[in-house]
Amino acid sequence: MNAAAVLTQLFAVIVAVAAAPLFLGWVNVCRAWLQNRRAPPLAQPYRTIGKLLHKEAVLAHDVSPLFRFAPYAIFGSMATAAAIIPALGLDLPFARAADAIALVGLFATARVFAALAAMDTGTAFGTLGARREMMLGFLAEPALLMVFFTASLIAGSTELPVIAGTHQSHTLAVHPSLAFAAIAFLMVLLAENARIPVDNPSTHLELTMIHEAMVLEYSARHLALIEWAAALKLFNYACMGFALFLPWGVAVDLASPPVLAGALAVLAAKLLLAGAALALIETVNAKIRIFRAPEFLAFAFMLAVLGLLVRLLVQE
Amino acid sequence: MNATLAVEHAPVTREQWLPRIEALHAAGARLLTLWASDERDHGEGDLLRAAFLQPGGVVIVELALPDGAAPYPRIDELFPAAARLQRALRDLSGVQAEGGDRRPWIRHGAWSDGDAPLRRDFRGGTPDPTPYGFVRVRGDGVHEIAVGPVHAGTIEPGHFRFSVVGEKVLRLEQRLGYVHKGIERRFTELAPAAARRLAARVSGDSAVAFAWAFCLAEEHIRGVSVPPRATFLRALLLERERIANHLGDLGALGNDAGFGVGLAQFMRLKEDLLRVNAQVFGARYPMDAVVTGGVAIELTPAGAALLQQQFSVLAGETERLRAIYDDHAGMQDRFLGCGKVPGELARRLGVTGLVARASGIARDLRVDLPLPPYDALAVRCASAAGGDVAARVAVRFDELAESLRLGGELLRRLPPGEVCAPAQAPAPGGFGVGLVEGWRGPVFVALETATDGSIRRCHPHDPSWHNWPALEHAIIGDIVPDFPLINKSFNLSYSGVDL
């Protein structure tokens, strides 16, 4: 491991953390446009985070230290996940220490902390949100694992940079198994990031909330970290999708500035398109009844398994 | 032209009270409201009145309760909607029913049991810190979710106590009264013109309906006959109020199902309507346009053309949006079968207005007791049989289309002439009622004036009283996240019942 690799690794994380709110802002802008509304500023998520960081944190009297610690744990998990996902370059020294399965574990860690913190205050809504989040989580995680397994079978490795690199080198190979996996992945992305049709990120109806219900008791810097982590999670999922299904443009070595600039430009273009597509999905769909969410995720799981079976049967 | 409502007064003794009401119940009459007035200054104790709607008009059963009289026989076993009215009556007028639920309804501890703010000698009560006793549901895995009175969105305050197992709702109990503002008492302190302004503000989304009902009562007492042009303009305002509310509700229903496009589109249409209101009537919400004797607005030919054009634009746009709502699988999945109030239950609970029409009870005052100008318009009553959210959405769309048609019809037939009867000297004291089909249902106002023209008693009644209990039934068996959608499909008034 050389110094340059450490630097590119650091750079990848910084880019992810810094650009995540921008991606969320772009999705919100597209949503507003598609709904014939005037869009909020692109930088609105930064302003929200900035505003929250300047506020005084209010905590319930009877919360345990876990409640204070959880936002840092959640944000830390998401930032660590950003270090494993090859968004810009394939040369990520850290990725060799943690593969795609560990990545699912990182997301699960964040979820566990969020759910524990939500229950910590003892309010009805926190428990309600935590319960719903865990119900979705236990269905989403296996589906995501299956998606990774399908991709891993092709690449022969569970390391994301290796998977991305393998797919990058077979420019013209058609993998039907990946098509199944891609649809499954998209469904998991929607469910895991509290998007319509599973959850509504912009709702004010406390009884319908999933993710929002868990964070109702947070304020100020804690809430800022949680909001930032949520943006980062969406960014991570988008980059995971690119790494698995659209890896072209990710640099093998980020050492030279022109390569770096190229990789950044390609990532930006992909995010622009992905954000618009996500907004479109959210605009044309209504939110499903919460009891349909398990069906939705079971369908995702089934698709992912089908992808895996296709891969095993066809042996492309 | 029969311009006034047929009102029959039926004074009864304590023994006749229940048989008389039982007879009305058996004849299919519907309870309008229950109220009492303090007649101690005339040496007569309280006068309890129950108003019922029957096919020919309104009948008011009157029971004198001298000081120290025994509690009156309860009527909530015949008319379940009376249960809350009886509790509110005790809180405000100190008139006690025999048996029944003894918990306060309007009273939130600002005064004590026995203090009666509507008594003429009431000068402030002593606070009562007794906590409210919610009904507890016990069982394995049952827990409570308490929502409100302060909500995450900007809506009116009300408390909802859900008893749930997992996501399934076993019981919902409402606690209202958070916006009690002493309106009924305030009426007696105001001159009639100011009282009319107050009536328009009982429930802001039904301003025209309440103002019209108040004016009908006052005009009845004074013997004022309203010029035909004024009745047409009143109906025009009322239909526009209905259109504005239905547009807003349909948008919000889309939004609550996670379909933001619906909200954006319907809100755009509602905003257009309000802007034209401001342009033509001088106010986005023309709250003070209906006045005693007529209206305080005049419609120019240019204004009429603008309204006519807007009605046809709205008709086209809402038809397109209805097609989108009807064809959207995701939304229909949320609407259909959700929050069901079957027709039989609706009849038993005495549900009224829009909610009743969505449960197959096709009753609409504009059809059943058409006052001018509705007698000349042949209003088509919207109705759906489902009793679920989808049915309430469908009724809203139907009523929207009908109101847009009526609006155009009113403008085409608008007679020339005065818009307001000339002012008259205040008539000697009297009693009058007004009954208007607002967008939620029948809006009722009873007014009693003294010989000097001042208001002795004014009792405005919002149809939400009858539909709030139905909401408690509609959610049973559904899941917690469906409640906002069901609640929005009812869209009941908090302010209108927390007088």
Interface residues (C-beta under 8 A of the other chain):
Chain A: R31 L34 Q35 N36 R37 A124 F125 L128 R131 I196 P197 N200 S202 T203 H204 L205 E206 L207 T208 L216 E282 T283 N285 A286 K287 I288 R289 I290 F291 R292
Chain B: H143 E144 I145 A146 V147 H151 A152 G153 G166 E167 G254 D256 A257 G258 F259 G260 V261 L263 A264 Q265 R268 H328 G330 M331 D333 R334 I479 V480 P481 D482 F483 P484
